[in-house]
């Protein structure tokens, strides 16, 4: 008959073996869970306009509801599965040169059913535009909101970079934009020359864009000066065609959907040609709507071309 000590040793060996088997089983289960297709084990927290969201660190199915979010994602090499567009007619902006992105409604009115059907793992939106949809969107997938599209675009781009786990890459993209601005400023020396960016809204309203606006900030970073006025947060100011002489500058850029169509220059400008010696049509698709690192480079392309042709 085994002694008391022998029985105790056998019990300890059995218990140890059982524990090791349990640990092995747990380890096996854990590794299977991590390898489940379509699931990302790693997540990170992002503080945004609606609080804190736990988002996948390597999202595979991103949906964007704001042009800046779409632009920034594409600039980072992340092609969203879906995006809200400026209008159902315009679709995905051509300057992005991106394929395979499904429209999911418009920026003001995203299509929740279309969003859910794409089974996203991350949704990017804007508090100022989509506040009332946040709970529904967050029920579909982790959702991150920038506060407003009117905020300084660089800060918004950095938040999107954080949500996509690419904040350092966004910083590099922004540095590239600023470096190019510096190169153009040094090459063409437009210091002291004034500029206005005008967007015709309708027959009664013309919007002037200020130094805090997306394209306005790019014009100033290459050395142009936007004349002072009472800007709404530095972003824009509206005038009527009757007051067009208030928008005089050494150079005027006018946004349009067709830069080859000279008839899209507002009549108020053409009727006062002596006061507007330098007028250039530019594409609304990226000068106004295409906010982001890729849009910035497209705007700088136009500015460089303009300077080369007029110097």
Secondary structure, 3 states (H helix, E strand, C coil): CCCHHHHHHHHHHHHHHHHHHHHHHHHHHHHHHHCCCCCCCCEEEEEECCEEEEEECCCCCEEECCHHHHHHHHHCCCCCCEEEECCCCCCCCHHHCCCCCEEEEECCCECHHHHHHCCCCEEEEEHHHHHHHHHHHHHHCCEEEECCCCCCHHHHHHHHHHHCCCHHHHHHHHHHHHHHHHHHHHHHCCCCCEEEEEEEEECCEEEEECCCCHHHHHHHHCCCECCCCCCECCCEEEECHHHHHHHCCCEEEEEECCCCCHHHCCHHHHCCHHHCCCEEEEEHHHHCCCCCHHHHHHHHHHHHHHHHHHC
